Amino acid sequence: MTAVQTLAGGPQLEQVRRVVTEVPGPRSRELAARRNAALPAGLASAAPVYTAAAGGGVLVDVDGNSFIDLGSGIAVTTVGNAAPRVVERASRQLEKFTHTCFLATPYEPYIEVAEALNRLTPGTHEKRTALFNTGSEALENAVKYARAATGRPAVVTFDHAFHGRTLLTMSMTAKNQPYKATFGPFAPEVYRAPMAYPYRWPSGAEHAADEAFTQFELLVDAQIGADNVACVVVEPIQGEGGFIVPADGFLRKTADFCRDRGILLVADEVQTGIARTGAWFACDHEGIVPDLITTAKGLAGGMPLAAVTGRADVMDAAHAGGIGGTYSGNPAACEAALGVFETIEAEGLLIRAQEIGDFMMRELRDIAGGTSVIGDIRGRGAMIAAELVVPGSRTPNREAVAAITRHCLMNGVLTLTAGTYGNVLRFLPPLSISDALLAEAFGVIREAFAAL
């Protein structure tokens, strides 16, 4: 066994940026060849390096290169990879039993996670929580609950939305490539309204909230019929769409409209939830209390777990046996989630997310002062993005994003992209990252912009 093969992850992993081979290195290239022979071509990865260990703010590949991690597995390892409380609780559960299926013989950790989410999600009303495996599955079931409770069929989503890759959630997702192309036909009774996207609103950011809401209202009332709409599903900050923060007032107007017409508001917090934005949920920043809220990604520190939490009367509307799944609420994943909750509270990670976000905003604004390629900087907490454009215009600049991503990778920093037009750099560092590593990563990012 090599030194890399015996590495342990978690915060005890050496917190350094270190590139010791070409990227990808020989072992990663060997694994890539095996992958090409064994896996279908449609399974793509953002970076060509293969992970050996991760923790704190770094990821070490099989060749011994240590990368600063600004992606957190797409907002999954928010509390840090192999976080001690997560590992300890999940490991202890695995020694007891790995699975029984909650639908067959239930167990306490499932109930504990539900109790925690009922307490932490917005609103003081009586709530219920059901657990699932993925964000897509949570969204599918949120729609099922909404349809059962209202007796209505239609679902309204928004431009630039991403809700998943299953048939229904793919139908709810706005972007064609790579999520929908060749996979149709899609589910019926899914409608899409404009998102109040400040940077790209045709008449200017100052008009985005009112004009987008007017179009949304027209769609629901005149084209669909409000009495036909079970729910409106919205990301409080759009994730794959490019970290779009809706224009001020838009979500409040939408929430009030839904309440007035008996339409349920579903907040998709799969990417924004569980401390990522500096609050437990991004809805908290807007003062919005949704009828249903979905979580996944950061919920269990890397273990597969998702949830729908909502008003008790809505959640109780589905008939017995109508909701469930073989692996939903696996006991080890539930214990991992309890470890996530403990870590956030014990380590003050809500405040840490705000600190990380403030730092990234300052750095990106400073970088923007020396380049004309950054059109917009936006986000909340440790969920920040820069939208890149062709200088002198708002034309999306995918080439610049690709060049910066490659420069960062070659120099030991892992970044992610996003956006309907593929021109957004998104930053989702683990909340366990140190100030020193964060500063070093943005030093590399500065170099990448300077090299354009």
Disulfide bonds with the S-S distance in Angstrom:
none
